Amino acid sequence: MADTDKSKTGMARILPILLIALVAVIGAFTLRDYLSFEALRENREALIAFRDANYVLTVVGFVLGYTVIVAFSLPGAAIATLTGGFLFNLFPGVFYNVTGATLGAVVIFLAARWGLGEALKARMEASEGMVARIKRGLDENQWSMLFFIRLVPAVPFFVANLIPAFLAVPLYRYVISTFLGILPGALVYTSVGAGLGEVFASGETPDLGIIFEPHILFPILGLCALSLLPVLIKAVTGKKDLLK
């Protein structure tokens, strides 16, 4: 009977992650045509008209929609960011984009924490040797590592949401580092979205690879290096202490 109860509890814990994965798979096949640049181009006039007539409702609906896209890893996050810039300009569009993305990331974080995070935390804390040293190092440099995985363009957003949950990062640190860490990239894509009027008029497609242009990528990489500076300082000072 106890084993049955434990099995039910285990299933209940992983249910949120399974639900997110199921919706993500379904959404990947069913929503691709609806959350696309072509769909935005075709409906741009209707979206602008609705925004002008119902601004507050548009903001709320947009942030909630962005939250759902991120929370369930649906296709179209980049298009949603462009839409935020297109509808609300760079400011406050970037704020709406980052808010929606952060709320969606929190949903994934809590689902992973509920399902697997606590079990992994307990196992890591009970471990010894190398695992214990890794856990201790991460605990000492959480802020730096959290900002680093958010700033590096090569780290998938979904992966950056799961890692902190598995490492028992406090929720407030996760929220702050997510909001501020994704801000540089969001500024870039929101600015592209804010200029979509001219892109639509010329019949072109926006360049989403702009974030890898040297004049944009290098400052972001500079922020990555800055985020790791406390880790390097601790490593150097730690070695000096060992030599004394």
N, C-alpha and C positions, 0 to 999 in steps of 0.2 A: 504493500500500500504506500509505504514511504517512497519507494522507487517511482511509483506512478505519479505521486504528487511532485516529486523532484523533476520528473520528465515534463509534466504540465507546466511547471514553473519555468523550465528551460525553454520550452516552446514559446511561452508568453514573452520571454525576454528577447528572443530573436525575431519575434513577429514583426516589430516595426521595421527592422532592416530588410526582412523578406518582402514586406509590403512596398517599401521604397524600391527595391530591386525589381519587383513585378511591374510596378507602375512605370519605372524607367524603361523596361523592355517594351511594354505596350506603347508607351509614348514615342519611343524611337521609330516605330513603324507607322503610327497613326497620326502623329502631329508634325511630321517633317515638312509637309507642304503648307501647313498653316503658320508655323513659326519660321518663316523664311524671309529673305530680302524681297523676293518677288511679291509675297503677300503684303508686305509693308508698302511696297511701291503702289500696288493696286488699290490699297485701302487708305492711302495717306490723306486724301481729302476728307473722307468720312471721319477719320481719327481726329483731324484738326478741328472739324466742325463740332464733333462731340466734346472735345477738350474746351473749346471756346464757350460752349453752352453749359458745360458741367465740369468746371475745373477741379473742384475738390473731389468729386466722385471719380474723375479720371485719375487723379493722383493716388487715391486709395486703391482703386482697381488695379492700377499699374503696379504699385508696390506689392499688393497681394499676389498678382499674377507672376511677378518676378520671383517672389518668395516660393511659390509653388514650383516654378521651373527649376530653381536651384535645389529645393528640398527633395524633389523626386528625380533629379538629374535628367530632366527632359531636354530635348534638343532645342536650341534657340536662345541660349543665354547671351551669346554675342549680339544676336538680333534684338533682344530685349534691351541691351545696353544702348545700342544705336537708337532704338525707339525712344528711350528715355531722353537722349540728347535731342532727337528730332522734335519731340513733343514739348519739352520743357527747357531747351537750350542747355548750355554747359552748366550754368547755375540757374535754378536749383536741380537740374537734371541729374548731375553727378551724385547729389545727396540722395535722391530717390533711388538711383541705381544701387548705390552702396548699401542703403538701408534694406532694400529688398534682398540683395545678395547675402547680407549678413544674417537676416532673419531666416532665410532658407538654409544657410550653413548651420545655424543653431539647431534647426530641426534635425539635420543629419547628425550633428554632434550628440544631441540628446538621445536619438534613437540608437546610435552606436554605443554610447555610454551605458544606456539601459540594457542593451543586449549583450555586449561583450566587454565593455570597458572595465567594469568593476571586477570581473573575473580575471582579466589580464593584469589589472593593477595588483590584486591580491597575490597572483602568481609571481609577479615581478618583485614585490616586496618580500616574499618568502624565499626568493632565490638568493644565491650567494655567488661569489666569484665575479666573472665578467658581466653577467646580466645585472648584478647588483651595482657594479661600477657604472654601467651605461645608464641605469635608472637614476643613480645619484647625480651623474653629470647632466642629464636632461633636467632634473629638478633644479639644479643650480643655475641653469642657463635658459629657462623656459622662455622668457621674454625674447631673447635673441633668436632662439630657434623658431619661435612662432612667427616672428616678423620675417625671418629668412624664408620659410617655406611659402609665405604669402607673396613675397616680393619676387621670387624667382619665377620668371614666365614659364619655365619648363616643367614646373611642378603642377600636375593636374589639380584643378580646384577640388574635385571630389576626394582625392587622396589627401590633400591638405586639410580637409574636414575630418577625416577619419583618424589620422595619426594622433592629434591632440586628445581625442576621445579615448583612444587605447592607452594613452600615457597618463591618464588621470589629471589632465590640465584643468585648473579651476575655470568655471564658466565665465567669470568676469574677465579673466585674462584672454580667454578665447574670443570673446565678443570684441574687446578693445583691439586686440592684434588683428582680428579679421577685418574690422571696419577700417582701421588705419592702413593695414597692410595691402588691401586691394585698392586703396584710393588712387595710387599713381596710375595703375593700369586702367582703372575706371575713368580717370580724367582723360586719358588718351582716346579711348573708344567713345566716350560721351562727346568729346569735341568733334570726332568724326561724324557722329550722329547729328550734331548740331548743324553740320554743313551738308546734310543730305538733300536739302532743297535744291542746291546747285547741282548735285549729283543726279537727282531725278530729272531736272530740267535738261541736262546734257545726255541723258540716257545711259549713263555709265554705272559701274558697280563700285562701291567703296573698297578701299584697300585695307583689309583687316590685318594684313601683315605689317602695318605701319609701326607696330610696337617693337619690331625687330630692326627698324631703321637705327643707324648708329647714334643719331642725335637724341633719340628717345631711349634706346636700349642701354646706352652707357650710363646715363644718370640713374636708371633703375638698378643696374648692376652696382653702381656706387652706393646706393641705399642698401643693397644686399650686403656689401662689404662692411658698411657702417653697422648694420644690425649684428654682424658677427664680431665686431670689435671687442665687446665685453668678454666674449668667449676666449678670444686670443689673449687678452690682458690677463684673464684668470689662469690660462694655461702657462703663460710666461712667468707670472708671479708665483704660481704654484711650483714650477720647476726651480725657481730661485730659492724658495723656502726649503725644498728638498735638499739643495746643495749646502745649506747652512749647517 
